[in-house]
Structure formats: structure tokens, C-alpha cells
């Protein structure tokens, strides 16, 4: 690029992209850490040894995070991350969500059926191999299929070579590919969980707010060969109280950000995706609250689903608020305009990358035209019941296993089968009354949107949605894990000849679902991936790889300072205390959502009220970071991330650190509660390394 105009636009682009260069932005790869930023801003030196220790101390909890906190396989995460397991271990007579749980001996630790956690052992850049599968003369669809086959081959080869579960992760919208190798643990046991009242103190109305006073923690232990796993890497516990300005680093598995999305993709989310999601969540929340009024048992059964829906509703509302913010959208448009103009001024770059944004914009129009169909059929929104999900998996697995591994739907490849098989064969409580209720609600919406479709007409046959739901749930035997296992063992013929109504429904719907999925993959996903990679290459040529990729659910490192903030002219302190917790409960008459459990009321005199409970920091985070450890300069566990304030939600697209804060449980508050509220001194001593 030689022209003055070209240099001008590169300069403009650099200024635009540098807007947050001094903010604590970034969900960084462990093999591409922000070494220089941490050194220059915080005088903290990240070494390869430090990174390895933190990586091997970090634990993946499905779509969330956790960390080893003792050499005996003890893992700490959030209560809301462990909630599914806690509910699964509960019964009508012993509700662990209500009473909490503490195993005073190893023998009392409760094994969680079907649960698996994983630890990232290593990662490696395989971009050249994945992208090498493409040829210039390939169509977008052909290129996507070639990449997909190469990814499947890498995952299979790496798994066979290492004995680990290996997954290829695409980064920078397809600009890079790394293989992640995980050690998987399937013997996971519950050690400790506080009562739901204190884990989610303040309820939904305080979710995504601050100040907070939540003991949002739970502790599990990993076992190997029926013995506690001897974890060679774990985080030693900090006994220091954090001070304002202290550096903390966060290691976790952030789920998804959209900071590298094009302007057209943001418009699609704002105008199509998020409005549909918000309406769906709002309707389901209202319905589940109505269901919960049927009685205490109904409320207990619906609690987990309702929590998830309310959390998602609030999160997506926050994301949408960012996209409805004119200033944010103008910033994104300015960034894109500067990058496109810099590309346009270089003939070579224009030839390679110039059409990428327009092709992605066209793909958004294609997605908008099929979005509802995709969500209702392939996304399962039209058949909201555990039984249908099981039936679909059985049907598709039976079909896909007969194909070469690389040609299967990605969720049925060999690398995914152990986890899928475990989920399908594990006994879990299923509440048929709730299943009928949820299925009825979704079928009503399905009939409203697609009532003229032949398959939908066949399903209803003139009947009411509730009658169809009752018949399907009452007739299926898929709630029995032995039945599910039998189908897996007997294969395609057994599934094909099954008279189970849920399996028949899955067969009926599968052609429609596969068709809309194929259309999405060809017209949307493949176009976004190929052109997203081109945009990433343009960025790399101009800026290098000094910017972090969007979150993908893979292990990342972020950092920030412990800091309060000023909101509406009021100074918001960086930490809260047990005194503030008790005062807030008393102020609200100890009533929902500020009711305290009996343990906290009866032990108040023993609690050091000045001990910090929660705190905030500028570290970058997003959904999936729940349970992430906060690590101080000494490499010690200083807290656990459980939320962000409401101002953090638009950071899905643009990060700023003026008001954006992550919310964490303080390490000292955890020990105070274990010791003086729950009489769990042995557990506290294990964490503190005193036993």
C-alpha cells in the first residue's frame, strides 16, 4: 500500500481500534497471552510456567468454569453452575437446594450421575492444516465441507494418539484453528453447597446488579479409580483482603462474544435474533411461574429451568440494550468503515477481501428468512421436552453411526460419542407433569407459527396441544435409562421399528429439521465462516495478531483491577461485607428475595461482620466465565467470578471499563462462611492447606 490515502485510512483504523487499548479488555488465548500489556500496565510478568500451572488448575464445567483448590481433587465453582447436579441429587423429602449440603467425610460425598468435568492438557495451532484443505476453486459450501472433514480427521487422530478428548476450535471467525486436548473426569462428587437462599440472595431482581451479597459457590471432588484425584496443579488460597487497585487474573471458559461481528450481523441480532429470543424467554418465564403455583413440589421441579430462563432473559435484554445504543452502533460502524476503506485502498487486499462484508450481509438476509423455522425445528423450540431431545439423539445417532466419521453431523462424531452415550444412559429425575406443561406450551407456539405444514397437521390431527403433549409423554418409555440403553445397543433397526411415540415424532420431524439445518449451513454458516476468515486476515495484515479473538467456550485468560465505580454520582464501593448482608436482609424484613437461611440467622454472633463477601473488578468476562477463579499476583485463589453488573452486558460487543464490572465472591468470605456459619472447619483447612 503506497498511497497517502491508504496510509491515512490505516492510521484512522489504528486510532479507532486503539480506543480500548488501555482498558482491561480481552479474552486471551493461553498460547497467545497479553504478555506486553500486563507488563506495561501492571508490571506483571507472565511466564510459560505460570500459564501452564493456571491452565492445569482450571476446570471446565460443561459451559462454565471452575478450579482445583486442593491437591486432593477438590474443585470450586459457583452454586448456579453446580445447581443442576444439586437438584439431581435432591428428592422431594430432601431438597438440597433448600437445605444445602456438606459431606463431613469422603464417604458422605455424593456421586453425580452422568456429570463430567475436563481439564485442558495442551493446545496447538492447526490453522495451516485446516485451511490447507480448501482450494481456491472451491465454492463456499465445498470449502466448508473440506474444512469440516479435515477437522474431524484431526480430532480423531489426536484422540487416538493422546488418549485425550480432542476438539478443534475455530478462532477469529474462522481465521485460526487450534486443537484443544482435554483430560475428562467422569467420577464427580458433591462435597459442599450452601442453601439456595444465600447462593442467590436478592433473587432475580438483583441478578446482574451490584452491590451483591451472594455466597454463590459449590465444591465438588474429582475421583480417579475410585480415589480422590491427586491434582498436581491447584490454586493455593489467599488469606489477604483485596485492596482497591489490586491486579487479578481470571482463567475461565467464556461462552460467546461478538466483538468481531460485522455490522450486518449485529443488525441481524438486533432486529431478528434477540427480539425472538426475548419474546420466547418472557413467555416461558410467565408460564413457569404459573406452573410453580401448583404447589411446593411443582415449584421445586421448575426451579432450575426457571432460573436459567430468567438469567437468559436478563442477559439478552442487556445485550440488546447495547445494540439499541446509538453510540455503540456508531462505534461499530466507524470501525468497520475504517477497515473496509483501508482494504479498498490496497488493490491486492481489495481483490482478496473486499467482498467479504457484502457476502456476510447477504447471508444475514438468508438467515432472517429461515430463522423461525430453524429455531422451532432444528433448535427444538417447537418440542420443549427432555423426552424429545432424547428421541432425536437416539434417531440421529442410529443414522449417523452408519456413516464415515467425517461425514456425520458434528455432534455424532466419534470424539463426541462417550459424552453423549453417558448422557443418554444416566438415570436422571424427569418430572412428567412439568414435561407435559413445557411441551404443551411449545406445541401451541408451533401450531401458531406452522399450523399449515403437513407434518404439523399430522401431529395434531385436530387435537388440542395439551392432549397431544399428554399422549406423547404418557406413551413414551424414554424416561427409563435401561430403555435408552437398549436402543443404543440394538442400533438403527430397533430405533427405526420403535413404536415409542416420541421416537416416531423424532422420525416425523427429522427430514424438516435436517433440511433447514442444511440450508442454514450452506447459506449462512459457511458464508460467515469463509468471509469472517477473510476479514480476520485483513485485520492480521494491518494490525497483526495483537487483538484477542471472540470467546468460543474455550479456556481464556483475562485480567483487571479491583475497583469500585461511580454510578449516577454515587460512589459504589469495590467490596461488600457480611454486615451489609445482614443489614439488607433486615431492611427488607427477611422476606423473599432477601430471606436468609436459618444457618445464617442462628450463627450471626459467630460471624466477623467486617469480612468481605463480594467484590468487583474490571476484568473482562461473559457468560461461561461463571465459576472462574480470580488469581492474585502471587498465583493464589482470591475469589470466584459469578456475575457481572448490568453495565457489563453490552460488552458482548464493545468492552469499556468505566462502569463495566465483573462480580466475584471473595476468598475470605468463603472461609468465613465455611468456618463460622457451616461448621465446616475440616473443609476450610483442606482449602487453606492446613491438613
Helices and strands as residue ranges (DSSP letters): H 4-17, G 18-20, E 28-29, H 35-42, H 48-57, E 58-61, E 64-68, E 74-77, H 79-88, H 96-99, E 101-102, G 106-108, E 110-111, E 117-125, H 127-132, H 140-162, E 165-171, G 172-174, E 176-185, E 187-193, H 196-199, H 203-206, E 218-224, E 227-228, E 247-252, H 263-268, I 269-273, H 274-292, H 296-323, H 326-344, H 347-353, H 356-373, I 374-378, H 386-400, G 405-407, G 410-412, H 414-425, H 432-450, H 454-460, H 465-475, H 481-490, H 492-496, H 501-520, I 521-525, H 526-543, E 556-561, E 565-567, E 570-572, E 575-577, H 578-587, H 598-602, G 604-606, E 612-617, E 629-631, E 637-644, G 646-652, E 662-666, H 667-676, H 681-688
